Amino acid sequence: MTSTNSSAKTAQTLQLADGRSLGYAEYGSDDGKPLIYCHGLPGSRLEVAFLDQYARHAGVRLISIDRPGMGLSTFQPGRSFLDWPADVMALADHLQIGRFAVLGMSGGSPYAQACAYTIPDRLISCGIVSGIEPLALGTAGMNRGNRLIFFCARRLPWLLTPLIGLGARSFQTSERARRAMTKGLPQLVKPDREALLAFDGGESLALSTAEAYRQGVRGAAYEGRLYGREWGFRLQDIRMQPLYLWHGELDTNVGVAMARAAAHLLPGCVATYYPNDGHLSTPLNHQEEILTALFRT
């Protein structure tokens, strides 16, 4: 949805020590409990606008960061998931934030988990919602389009740029992105359709996806390749507590079997599965539960 918070700062940048720009947006309460949000793929800092209203109500300061090559963030050749925590810490230090929670949505899951693995002392908690996990855990229940993307990520990475480019054509402007989102609604599972309409979530997803391709598809295609490689850390080696996982059993973007396998590997993971939710309805329908859990301790 379009943010109703007139003080939301949605197009900020930080120049990092290596000269790159890091784009970020702030939603929710300006002086609230800090939560750093890791967007999906394709996505951008604008994705989390759907949480703005409840975050203000709950006293949560939402900080959403564009990953390299997407939105306002400079492309970073040769990066890995484990490079991300350094960017997160640089922004947290810039904003004079000590400890914070981190939440990864869908394709943002490896980034949240990289933070849990690398900088646990800076985290209050870590959450994963509808998250992608290492492909070795299987793609059962995943739709054909996503299976194709991840097959290419593992076997034919050179195909990702033209493949993602085909989809990006429909999101070159905000207006085209809105039309594409509306056109794609019938292809979603029923709970995702209903939740997007109820929360006007299609607007935030459309604008976020258009922003993801602001610089073209290089950033998204490079990131797609990362999912097909070794992540640089093992889930079972993450010792961060508390660590939460939320997943809909009707999710066809990331099948629940992958989530269950990941939860089994993550030490002390508190996992919640929703029998009547899909990929998008899980974060939309359970905003209160998710934000409350992340700041429970």
Backbone bond lengths (Angstrom), bond angles and torsions (degrees), N, CA, C in turn:
res aa  C-N    CA-C-N  psi(-1)  N-CA   C-N-CA  omega(-1)  CA-C   N-CA-C  phi
1 M - - - 1.440 - - 1.517 109.58 -
2 T 1.324 118.31 160.71 1.451 120.89 173.70 1.508 108.55 -73.35
3 S 1.315 117.51 133.75 1.450 120.97 -176.01 1.507 111.03 -61.45
4 T 1.337 116.95 135.43 1.447 122.07 175.01 1.518 111.24 -93.03
5 N 1.299 118.14 1.31 1.457 122.81 -178.09 1.529 108.64 -92.82
6 S 1.353 116.07 105.19 1.453 119.64 -175.11 1.516 112.01 -65.88
7 S 1.329 117.58 -18.62 1.464 120.40 -179.01 1.525 112.17 -91.69
8 A 1.339 116.87 -0.63 1.470 119.44 179.57 1.520 109.19 -61.69
9 K 1.328 115.57 133.86 1.467 121.73 -178.13 1.520 107.02 -109.47
10 T 1.318 114.96 99.36 1.460 118.86 -165.52 1.525 114.65 -105.69
11 A 1.321 119.10 3.48 1.472 119.98 -178.35 1.523 110.68 -139.66
12 Q 1.327 116.00 50.26 1.453 120.68 -179.08 1.528 110.47 -95.37
13 T 1.318 115.78 155.04 1.463 120.43 175.98 1.522 110.07 -136.04
14 L 1.309 114.02 150.81 1.464 122.63 173.97 1.518 107.71 -124.06
15 Q 1.323 117.38 131.66 1.461 120.00 174.40 1.512 108.63 -87.09
16 L 1.332 115.63 121.41 1.458 122.07 -177.61 1.529 110.69 -82.55
17 A 1.314 115.88 168.54 1.468 120.94 -176.49 1.522 112.76 -60.49
18 D 1.341 117.13 -29.20 1.464 119.75 -179.39 1.531 112.70 -88.59
19 G 1.325 116.70 6.55 1.456 121.00 177.07 1.516 114.70 95.54
20 R 1.335 117.76 -12.47 1.465 119.84 178.88 1.525 111.22 -69.98
21 S 1.323 115.25 153.73 1.464 121.32 171.57 1.521 109.10 -97.04
22 L 1.312 116.04 140.92 1.463 122.53 177.17 1.518 107.28 -119.30
23 G 1.327 116.14 114.49 1.457 120.22 179.90 1.517 111.04 -86.45
24 Y 1.323 116.40 142.17 1.463 119.50 178.72 1.516 111.00 -152.95
25 A 1.311 115.36 160.61 1.462 123.75 177.85 1.515 108.72 -131.88
26 E 1.322 115.44 152.96 1.463 120.89 176.58 1.525 109.03 -123.52
27 Y 1.314 114.91 134.34 1.452 122.44 177.45 1.535 108.32 -131.18
28 G 1.327 115.11 176.80 1.454 119.54 176.36 1.514 112.78 77.01
29 S 1.320 115.76 -144.79 1.462 122.85 -176.27 1.527 110.70 -88.17
30 D 1.325 116.83 126.99 1.462 120.76 -176.43 1.523 112.85 -60.40
31 D 1.318 116.91 -32.43 1.471 120.18 -178.47 1.526 111.57 -115.48
32 G 1.333 116.72 27.07 1.452 120.89 -176.48 1.520 113.61 -86.89
33 K 1.309 114.93 -176.12 1.466 122.10 177.73 1.527 108.99 -67.32
34 P 1.339 118.69 128.55 1.470 120.48 -170.20 1.525 113.62 -79.61
35 L 1.336 114.64 132.50 1.462 122.46 176.48 1.518 108.16 -132.01
36 I 1.324 117.31 121.85 1.458 121.80 176.30 1.525 109.07 -97.14
37 Y 1.325 114.68 125.04 1.457 122.53 -173.09 1.523 110.32 -104.23
38 C 1.326 116.12 131.74 1.469 123.03 177.88 1.526 108.09 -106.85
39 H 1.331 116.30 110.63 1.457 121.91 -172.68 1.525 112.56 -71.79
40 G 1.333 115.30 168.97 1.458 121.63 179.28 1.520 112.02 -82.83
41 L 1.324 114.94 -169.04 1.466 121.87 178.95 1.528 109.09 -130.15
42 P 1.360 118.42 124.62 1.464 125.01 -5.23 1.521 109.34 -76.62
43 G 1.307 116.01 144.81 1.455 119.55 -178.70 1.512 111.10 -164.11
44 S 1.305 114.69 -179.37 1.455 120.70 -178.97 1.519 108.89 -159.22
45 R 1.318 115.69 -177.66 1.462 121.91 -179.44 1.530 112.02 -60.54
46 L 1.347 118.22 -20.47 1.467 121.71 -176.82 1.519 113.47 -79.58
47 E 1.320 117.25 -11.41 1.467 121.51 -173.83 1.521 112.64 -59.28
48 V 1.321 117.08 -36.82 1.463 121.25 -170.72 1.528 112.78 -82.14
49 A 1.334 118.05 7.18 1.465 120.36 178.79 1.525 111.81 -55.63
50 F 1.329 117.59 -27.74 1.470 119.99 -179.35 1.524 112.45 -63.05
51 L 1.327 117.39 -22.14 1.467 121.30 -179.67 1.526 113.13 -91.42
52 D 1.319 117.61 -3.70 1.458 121.38 -172.48 1.526 112.99 -56.49
53 Q 1.313 116.33 -52.10 1.458 120.01 -174.56 1.529 111.94 -62.89
54 Y 1.328 116.95 -47.90 1.458 117.58 -179.14 1.527 111.28 -69.45
55 A 1.328 118.00 -33.93 1.465 120.69 178.60 1.526 110.72 -61.73
56 R 1.321 117.22 -39.64 1.464 119.48 176.70 1.526 110.43 -63.37
57 H 1.325 115.18 -42.82 1.468 120.16 179.33 1.528 111.33 -62.65
58 A 1.321 116.67 -37.42 1.466 121.58 -175.88 1.527 112.91 -89.42
59 G 1.324 117.97 -1.97 1.459 120.29 -179.35 1.519 113.16 70.54
60 V 1.330 116.40 42.80 1.465 121.97 -179.66 1.530 108.92 -115.84
61 R 1.310 115.71 132.47 1.463 122.18 175.59 1.524 108.14 -95.08
62 L 1.312 117.04 109.69 1.463 122.94 -177.45 1.525 110.19 -91.82
63 I 1.312 116.03 124.52 1.457 121.62 177.96 1.524 107.36 -122.30
64 S 1.319 116.34 116.57 1.456 122.00 -174.91 1.521 108.84 -116.56
65 I 1.332 117.43 131.01 1.458 122.30 -170.66 1.531 110.65 -116.86
66 D 1.342 115.70 132.50 1.462 120.64 170.54 1.526 109.51 -69.19
67 R 1.325 117.16 132.54 1.457 119.02 174.60 1.537 110.40 -81.98
68 P 1.326 117.63 161.58 1.466 120.92 -173.10 1.520 113.67 -54.34
69 G 1.343 114.67 130.53 1.450 121.30 179.26 1.512 114.26 87.55
70 M 1.338 117.85 -1.98 1.456 122.51 178.80 1.522 109.52 -122.06
71 G 1.326 116.46 147.24 1.454 120.20 -179.90 1.512 111.91 58.49
72 L 1.329 116.01 -124.12 1.459 122.59 -176.44 1.520 113.38 -100.44
73 S 1.330 117.69 5.08 1.468 121.02 -176.57 1.530 111.18 -93.62
74 T 1.308 115.12 134.00 1.465 121.79 -178.98 1.523 111.39 -64.83
75 F 1.322 116.17 139.10 1.464 120.46 174.97 1.536 109.96 -59.59
76 Q 1.316 115.66 141.78 1.476 121.49 -178.23 1.525 108.65 -125.92
77 P 1.321 118.36 96.64 1.472 119.99 -178.71 1.521 111.53 -65.11
78 G 1.317 115.31 143.71 1.459 120.21 175.76 1.507 115.34 77.01
79 R 1.315 117.72 8.78 1.470 118.79 -176.59 1.521 111.63 -74.37
80 S 1.318 115.30 163.46 1.457 122.63 174.78 1.521 108.21 -132.93
81 F 1.324 116.51 173.44 1.458 119.65 176.08 1.522 111.56 -57.64
82 L 1.318 116.56 -34.49 1.462 120.72 -175.88 1.525 113.52 -74.86
83 D 1.332 117.75 -7.86 1.461 120.51 173.14 1.533 111.80 -79.90
84 W 1.306 116.60 -20.66 1.463 121.38 -174.16 1.524 113.86 -63.52
85 P 1.328 121.00 -44.00 1.468 119.74 -177.86 1.528 113.73 -56.29
86 A 1.340 118.48 -31.09 1.462 120.03 178.60 1.531 110.77 -65.78
87 D 1.342 117.26 -39.41 1.465 120.16 176.34 1.521 110.75 -65.66
88 V 1.324 116.33 -41.12 1.461 120.80 179.13 1.528 110.55 -61.68
89 M 1.316 116.71 -45.95 1.466 119.78 179.73 1.520 112.01 -64.91
90 A 1.335 117.23 -37.25 1.459 120.38 178.61 1.525 110.57 -61.26
91 L 1.336 116.64 -41.82 1.458 119.68 178.89 1.524 111.02 -70.40
92 A 1.327 117.10 -42.58 1.463 119.91 178.30 1.527 110.87 -59.65
93 D 1.323 117.07 -42.57 1.469 120.31 177.96 1.526 110.68 -64.14
94 H 1.323 116.33 -41.86 1.464 120.74 178.68 1.526 111.32 -59.90
95 L 1.332 116.08 -38.46 1.467 121.28 -179.62 1.520 112.87 -87.37
96 Q 1.337 115.95 4.69 1.472 123.25 179.24 1.532 111.56 58.02
97 I 1.346 113.87 44.25 1.464 121.16 176.84 1.518 107.96 -106.61
98 G 1.323 116.53 127.16 1.459 120.37 178.80 1.514 111.46 -81.37
99 R 1.326 115.59 -78.22 1.463 120.44 179.55 1.523 109.37 -107.59
100 F 1.316 115.62 151.63 1.451 120.92 -174.85 1.523 108.87 -153.79
101 A 1.332 115.64 160.35 1.465 120.97 171.09 1.520 107.94 -90.48
102 V 1.323 116.39 158.05 1.462 121.46 177.43 1.522 108.28 -131.88
103 L 1.350 115.86 138.86 1.460 121.48 -178.71 1.515 108.55 -132.54
104 G 1.337 116.72 125.84 1.458 122.24 177.53 1.519 110.37 -109.62
105 M 1.323 116.60 124.97 1.459 122.54 179.02 1.516 109.91 -106.04
106 S 1.323 118.26 124.14 1.458 123.69 174.29 1.528 110.59 56.11
107 G 1.334 118.58 -113.52 1.453 121.50 179.05 1.513 114.14 -67.80
108 G 1.315 117.82 -7.60 1.463 121.10 175.55 1.514 113.83 -83.14
109 S 1.335 116.46 -6.25 1.462 120.34 -177.80 1.530 113.64 -56.84
110 P 1.348 120.44 -48.16 1.468 118.88 -179.17 1.521 113.14 -60.59
111 Y 1.328 116.37 -29.16 1.462 120.41 -178.38 1.523 110.87 -74.41
112 A 1.322 116.68 -41.82 1.463 119.69 175.33 1.524 110.25 -63.63
113 Q 1.338 116.80 -41.67 1.454 119.99 -179.40 1.528 111.96 -70.05
114 A 1.341 117.22 -31.95 1.465 120.03 174.67 1.530 110.15 -63.02
115 C 1.323 116.97 -37.74 1.470 120.24 175.96 1.528 110.27 -65.33
116 A 1.336 116.18 -43.90 1.467 119.42 179.59 1.523 111.09 -61.98
117 Y 1.311 116.55 -34.82 1.464 121.45 -179.59 1.529 111.86 -75.43
118 T 1.338 116.42 -40.37 1.462 121.30 -169.12 1.524 113.96 -94.29
119 I 1.327 117.21 -39.55 1.472 120.17 -173.32 1.539 111.52 -127.39
120 P 1.327 118.81 50.27 1.467 119.72 -176.56 1.523 113.40 -59.41
121 D 1.331 117.52 -28.96 1.462 119.63 -178.62 1.525 112.86 -68.61
122 R 1.337 116.47 -18.83 1.468 119.14 178.67 1.524 112.13 -90.39
123 L 1.340 117.16 -7.88 1.456 119.83 -172.52 1.516 112.99 -100.81
124 I 1.321 114.46 141.80 1.466 121.87 169.64 1.526 108.86 -82.66
125 S 1.326 115.92 -40.37 1.464 122.47 -179.85 1.525 108.09 -166.22
126 C 1.329 115.22 168.69 1.461 121.58 177.00 1.523 108.53 -134.12
127 G 1.321 116.12 134.27 1.457 120.38 178.41 1.518 111.64 -128.22
128 I 1.318 116.28 146.91 1.460 123.88 177.97 1.522 107.21 -128.65
129 V 1.321 117.07 124.24 1.459 120.07 179.98 1.532 109.30 -126.56
130 S 1.326 115.75 123.71 1.475 122.69 -178.26 1.524 110.55 53.63
131 G 1.323 117.46 39.86 1.453 121.81 -167.16 1.520 115.98 -86.45
132 I 1.349 114.99 141.48 1.456 120.90 169.30 1.526 108.82 -72.17
133 E 1.315 116.34 146.19 1.458 122.11 179.73 1.537 108.42 -128.55
134 P 1.321 119.01 176.14 1.471 119.36 179.49 1.526 111.90 -52.07
135 L 1.315 116.61 133.41 1.458 121.02 -174.62 1.517 112.86 -63.81
136 A 1.324 116.73 -19.43 1.465 119.85 176.77 1.524 111.59 -62.55
137 L 1.337 117.42 -18.00 1.459 120.61 178.88 1.526 112.08 -79.22
138 G 1.336 117.06 -5.14 1.462 120.25 174.87 1.516 112.92 101.52
139 T 1.328 115.09 157.04 1.460 121.64 -179.04 1.530 111.74 -118.38
140 A 1.312 117.87 24.41 1.465 121.53 179.18 1.524 110.07 -57.66
141 G 1.322 116.82 135.00 1.455 121.95 177.65 1.511 114.37 84.31
142 M 1.323 117.49 -2.61 1.467 121.77 -178.06 1.528 109.50 -85.51
143 N 1.330 116.70 141.74 1.457 119.82 -179.17 1.529 111.80 -66.84
144 R 1.320 115.38 163.34 1.460 121.63 -172.81 1.535 111.83 -61.92
145 G 1.329 117.08 -40.20 1.459 120.19 -179.06 1.512 112.62 -62.17
146 N 1.320 116.47 -44.41 1.464 119.58 179.38 1.526 111.68 -69.74
147 R 1.340 116.59 -36.89 1.462 118.43 176.73 1.526 110.59 -61.68
148 L 1.334 116.62 -37.47 1.461 120.45 178.12 1.529 110.61 -64.46
149 I 1.330 116.20 -45.39 1.471 120.32 178.98 1.524 110.29 -57.95
150 F 1.316 116.45 -46.70 1.462 119.22 -175.26 1.534 112.21 -76.22
151 F 1.332 116.71 -27.87 1.462 118.47 172.13 1.528 109.79 -63.12
152 C 1.322 116.04 -44.60 1.468 119.43 177.83 1.521 110.87 -64.75
153 A 1.337 116.68 -38.64 1.464 119.85 179.54 1.523 111.40 -58.01
154 R 1.332 116.06 -36.28 1.457 119.94 -177.46 1.527 113.07 -89.01
155 R 1.341 117.05 -36.92 1.462 120.41 -169.93 1.524 114.19 -110.65
156 L 1.333 116.36 -35.23 1.468 120.84 -173.88 1.531 109.76 -134.10
157 P 1.324 118.79 61.01 1.470 120.35 -173.43 1.519 114.26 -60.16
158 W 1.318 118.01 -24.48 1.460 121.04 179.45 1.519 112.33 -67.29
159 L 1.347 117.13 -17.82 1.465 121.04 179.17 1.526 113.02 -82.25
160 L 1.325 117.56 -13.20 1.463 119.49 -173.87 1.522 112.53 -64.46
161 T 1.324 117.18 -40.78 1.469 118.88 -177.85 1.530 111.83 -60.48
162 P 1.346 120.05 -52.40 1.470 117.60 177.95 1.526 113.36 -67.08
163 L 1.336 117.58 -32.55 1.459 120.64 -179.68 1.523 110.91 -66.72
164 I 1.325 116.89 -48.03 1.465 120.70 178.62 1.527 110.02 -68.07
165 G 1.338 116.13 -33.99 1.452 119.80 178.30 1.516 113.08 -59.82
166 L 1.331 117.20 -35.48 1.460 120.41 178.34 1.523 111.31 -61.04
167 G 1.326 115.71 -44.88 1.459 119.29 179.18 1.511 113.12 -70.54
168 A 1.326 116.36 -32.50 1.465 120.75 -176.22 1.521 112.41 -67.07
169 R 1.329 118.06 -23.32 1.464 120.83 -178.57 1.524 112.47 -57.97
170 S 1.315 116.12 -30.70 1.464 120.38 -178.80 1.517 112.78 -80.65
171 F 1.320 117.70 -2.98 1.463 121.34 -176.04 1.525 112.33 -125.19
172 Q 1.341 116.58 27.51 1.458 119.95 -174.74 1.523 112.86 -74.80
173 T 1.329 117.75 -22.54 1.460 122.52 174.66 1.517 108.37 -133.04
174 S 1.316 116.20 163.57 1.465 119.98 179.97 1.524 111.24 -61.85
175 E 1.331 116.41 -40.08 1.455 119.39 -178.16 1.525 111.09 -67.84
176 R 1.320 117.56 -42.95 1.467 120.38 177.17 1.520 110.52 -63.78
177 A 1.332 116.74 -36.70 1.460 120.47 179.14 1.518 111.13 -64.59
178 R 1.322 116.73 -39.76 1.469 119.84 177.75 1.536 110.62 -63.35
179 R 1.318 116.19 -43.24 1.467 119.26 179.19 1.521 110.95 -64.30
180 A 1.328 116.21 -40.91 1.465 119.62 179.29 1.519 111.16 -64.47
181 M 1.326 116.56 -38.73 1.463 119.77 179.75 1.529 110.26 -65.59
182 T 1.323 116.57 -43.31 1.463 120.49 178.29 1.528 111.04 -62.96
183 K 1.323 116.04 -42.85 1.464 120.56 179.79 1.521 111.78 -63.86
184 G 1.327 117.00 -32.64 1.452 120.92 -177.05 1.517 115.12 -83.16
185 L 1.337 117.85 -10.40 1.467 120.70 -176.93 1.528 113.52 -55.26
186 P 1.333 120.08 -44.29 1.473 119.47 -177.88 1.524 113.70 -61.69
187 Q 1.325 117.45 -19.81 1.461 120.60 -178.80 1.534 112.49 -81.53
188 L 1.329 116.75 -11.45 1.461 120.49 -178.11 1.520 110.87 -84.04
189 V 1.325 115.82 156.09 1.460 119.10 173.80 1.527 109.06 -66.12
190 K 1.309 116.24 155.18 1.465 121.57 -171.73 1.533 113.22 -54.19
191 P 1.333 120.94 -47.35 1.467 118.65 -178.69 1.523 113.42 -62.64
192 D 1.328 117.33 -31.72 1.467 119.66 177.05 1.528 110.82 -69.27
193 R 1.332 117.01 -42.95 1.469 120.32 177.38 1.518 110.76 -59.73
194 E 1.312 115.91 -47.84 1.462 120.37 -176.23 1.526 111.48 -64.88
195 A 1.327 116.98 -40.93 1.458 120.16 -178.88 1.522 111.38 -68.59
196 L 1.330 117.44 -41.20 1.466 119.99 178.61 1.519 110.90 -60.90
197 L 1.321 117.31 -41.33 1.454 120.61 179.54 1.523 111.14 -70.17
198 A 1.321 116.98 -40.03 1.467 120.45 -177.72 1.522 112.11 -67.09
199 F 1.317 117.11 -36.87 1.463 121.20 -175.47 1.529 112.96 -105.20
200 D 1.333 117.61 6.41 1.467 121.15 -175.53 1.522 110.61 53.94
201 G 1.335 115.46 32.88 1.457 120.00 -176.55 1.510 113.96 -71.21
202 G 1.329 116.76 -19.71 1.451 119.17 178.63 1.519 112.38 -62.85
203 E 1.317 116.75 -30.25 1.466 120.53 179.06 1.516 111.49 -65.03
204 S 1.325 117.10 -47.72 1.462 119.49 -178.92 1.522 110.66 -66.87
205 L 1.341 117.41 -36.84 1.460 119.64 178.36 1.523 111.74 -68.03
206 A 1.332 116.92 -39.79 1.466 120.07 179.19 1.523 110.85 -63.22
207 L 1.327 116.84 -48.96 1.461 120.42 -178.70 1.523 111.23 -66.44
208 S 1.321 116.56 -37.13 1.461 120.54 179.23 1.525 111.27 -65.32
209 T 1.336 116.09 -41.55 1.463 119.32 -178.92 1.525 111.01 -68.60
210 A 1.335 117.13 -41.35 1.464 119.77 176.28 1.522 110.53 -59.54
211 E 1.316 116.34 -41.48 1.466 120.74 179.62 1.523 111.47 -68.28
212 A 1.326 117.38 -32.01 1.461 120.73 178.75 1.525 111.20 -58.99
213 Y 1.345 115.97 -32.38 1.462 120.88 -177.61 1.533 112.53 -99.04
214 R 1.315 117.74 16.52 1.465 121.55 -179.66 1.533 111.05 -52.16
215 Q 1.335 116.69 -40.62 1.461 121.60 -177.98 1.531 112.89 -97.07
216 G 1.319 117.38 8.63 1.451 121.32 -172.67 1.518 110.05 100.49
217 V 1.330 117.02 -163.44 1.462 120.78 -172.76 1.521 113.26 -103.00
218 R 1.328 118.13 0.82 1.462 119.77 -174.23 1.530 111.54 -59.01
219 G 1.332 117.43 -44.28 1.462 119.93 -178.39 1.513 112.37 -63.62
220 A 1.343 117.09 -45.31 1.463 120.70 -179.81 1.520 111.26 -66.87
221 A 1.333 117.61 -40.30 1.463 120.43 179.79 1.524 111.30 -66.12
222 Y 1.322 116.91 -41.13 1.467 119.69 177.84 1.524 110.10 -62.60
223 E 1.328 115.33 -42.80 1.465 118.06 179.36 1.515 111.78 -63.41
224 G 1.336 116.58 -38.40 1.456 119.54 177.37 1.521 111.74 -56.66
225 R 1.329 116.67 -37.38 1.460 119.89 178.82 1.530 111.09 -65.35
226 L 1.327 116.39 -34.08 1.463 119.25 -178.72 1.529 111.62 -62.25
227 Y 1.324 117.77 -35.52 1.461 120.14 179.86 1.526 111.84 -64.16
228 G 1.326 115.55 -27.69 1.456 119.20 -178.33 1.515 114.29 -85.81
229 R 1.325 118.33 -4.23 1.464 122.34 -178.56 1.529 110.68 -103.23
230 E 1.320 115.39 175.12 1.458 119.63 168.22 1.529 108.50 -64.03
231 W 1.319 116.46 140.12 1.458 120.16 -173.52 1.537 113.84 -78.76
232 G 1.318 117.00 -16.74 1.464 120.02 -177.38 1.513 112.96 95.56
233 F 1.323 117.23 -4.99 1.466 122.23 175.23 1.521 107.61 -155.14
234 R 1.318 115.65 158.16 1.461 120.94 178.34 1.525 109.83 -102.54
235 L 1.323 116.17 142.03 1.463 119.64 179.73 1.519 111.31 -57.21
236 Q 1.324 116.70 -38.20 1.468 119.97 -176.60 1.524 112.90 -69.95
237 D 1.325 117.15 -10.21 1.463 120.44 178.47 1.525 112.61 -95.06
238 I 1.331 117.60 0.02 1.471 120.78 176.85 1.524 108.22 -81.03
239 R 1.312 116.45 119.32 1.464 121.20 -176.94 1.526 112.79 -107.43
240 M 1.311 117.05 3.32 1.455 122.01 -178.49 1.531 111.26 -61.95
241 Q 1.315 116.18 132.92 1.449 122.01 175.40 1.537 108.63 -135.69
242 P 1.344 118.18 140.38 1.464 127.10 -2.26 1.526 112.03 -82.66
243 L 1.326 114.58 150.89 1.458 122.12 178.17 1.528 107.56 -130.45
244 Y 1.333 114.97 124.03 1.462 121.13 -175.00 1.526 110.89 -115.47
245 L 1.324 114.81 150.20 1.462 121.12 175.92 1.522 108.14 -136.04
246 W 1.331 116.34 130.96 1.469 122.53 176.65 1.524 108.65 -125.66
247 H 1.339 117.14 132.84 1.468 119.73 -175.79 1.520 110.09 -152.92
248 G 1.335 115.62 137.15 1.456 121.03 176.54 1.522 111.40 -85.15
249 E 1.317 117.02 136.94 1.460 120.71 -178.78 1.523 112.66 -73.75
250 L 1.342 117.68 -12.69 1.461 121.52 177.38 1.528 111.66 -100.12
251 D 1.314 116.96 11.88 1.465 122.38 -179.46 1.523 109.83 -66.98
252 T 1.337 116.31 122.08 1.460 120.06 176.08 1.533 111.85 -107.64
253 N 1.323 117.68 -3.33 1.467 120.69 172.60 1.527 110.10 -79.29
254 V 1.322 115.35 -45.75 1.465 122.69 175.45 1.525 106.32 -133.51
255 G 1.307 117.20 107.43 1.456 120.59 -175.34 1.523 112.89 -60.39
256 V 1.321 115.52 147.55 1.465 120.08 -177.02 1.527 111.60 -64.83
257 A 1.336 118.55 -23.92 1.472 120.61 178.71 1.527 110.35 -60.89
258 M 1.330 116.92 -38.52 1.462 120.31 177.79 1.525 110.42 -64.58
259 A 1.333 117.05 -41.39 1.459 121.21 179.53 1.526 110.97 -64.25
260 R 1.315 116.73 -42.42 1.466 119.69 -179.70 1.531 110.71 -64.45
261 A 1.328 116.43 -39.70 1.463 119.79 179.25 1.527 110.42 -65.07
262 A 1.329 116.67 -39.90 1.464 120.38 179.14 1.518 111.02 -66.81
263 A 1.327 116.85 -43.30 1.463 120.47 -179.58 1.525 110.95 -60.98
264 H 1.329 116.36 -34.16 1.462 120.58 178.17 1.528 111.18 -65.65
265 L 1.336 116.33 -32.69 1.465 120.00 -178.29 1.523 113.10 -83.77
266 L 1.322 117.47 -29.98 1.462 121.52 -175.05 1.527 110.31 -76.90
267 P 1.323 118.64 115.67 1.464 120.67 -177.06 1.527 111.83 -60.02
268 G 1.310 116.13 126.29 1.460 120.57 175.19 1.508 115.16 70.55
269 C 1.328 118.35 14.63 1.460 121.26 -178.59 1.528 110.77 -65.24
270 V 1.333 116.10 132.86 1.463 121.93 174.40 1.522 106.88 -99.45
271 A 1.325 116.36 106.10 1.467 121.23 -173.40 1.524 110.76 -106.82
272 T 1.331 115.44 138.62 1.459 122.62 176.41 1.523 108.42 -127.27
273 Y 1.325 116.22 129.07 1.460 121.52 -179.62 1.533 108.52 -118.30
274 Y 1.318 115.59 134.21 1.467 120.78 -176.72 1.526 109.32 -108.48
275 P 1.319 118.34 114.55 1.465 120.78 -174.17 1.527 114.39 -66.26
276 N 1.333 117.88 -22.23 1.460 120.77 -175.19 1.523 113.38 -113.56
277 D 1.330 117.01 20.70 1.458 120.38 -178.40 1.517 111.39 -122.43
278 G 1.343 114.70 155.98 1.453 122.14 177.33 1.515 111.46 -111.37
279 H 1.318 116.03 -152.88 1.460 122.37 -174.50 1.523 111.93 -70.01
280 L 1.320 116.78 -45.07 1.465 121.77 -175.78 1.518 112.42 -93.17
281 S 1.312 117.38 -32.45 1.468 119.15 -178.19 1.528 111.51 -68.69
282 T 1.330 117.72 -24.92 1.475 119.25 179.91 1.527 111.37 -60.89
283 P 1.336 120.71 -54.67 1.463 118.11 177.72 1.525 113.51 -69.35
284 L 1.330 117.82 -32.64 1.460 119.87 -178.05 1.528 111.86 -70.81
285 N 1.324 117.08 -43.50 1.466 120.49 -175.72 1.519 113.75 -80.91
286 H 1.323 117.45 -16.93 1.468 119.65 -171.98 1.533 112.11 -124.38
287 Q 1.327 116.22 34.94 1.459 121.19 -179.69 1.529 112.16 -57.54
288 E 1.306 116.08 -46.86 1.468 120.02 -176.87 1.524 110.71 -62.63
289 E 1.320 116.89 -46.66 1.458 120.67 -178.89 1.523 111.58 -61.42
290 I 1.330 116.78 -42.24 1.458 121.41 -177.04 1.526 111.13 -66.46
291 L 1.326 116.58 -51.31 1.467 119.81 -177.21 1.526 111.36 -67.36
292 T 1.320 117.04 -35.71 1.477 119.56 178.47 1.518 110.58 -64.30
293 A 1.344 116.77 -44.40 1.470 120.16 -178.38 1.510 111.59 -62.84
294 L 1.324 117.55 -40.94 1.462 120.50 -175.01 1.527 112.76 -63.75
295 F 1.340 116.27 -24.34 1.464 119.19 -179.17 1.528 111.98 -118.85
296 R 1.322 115.58 25.96 1.465 119.81 -177.98 1.517 112.24 -69.98
297 T 1.335 117.73 -34.51 1.467 119.93 -175.99 1.519 111.06 -95.89
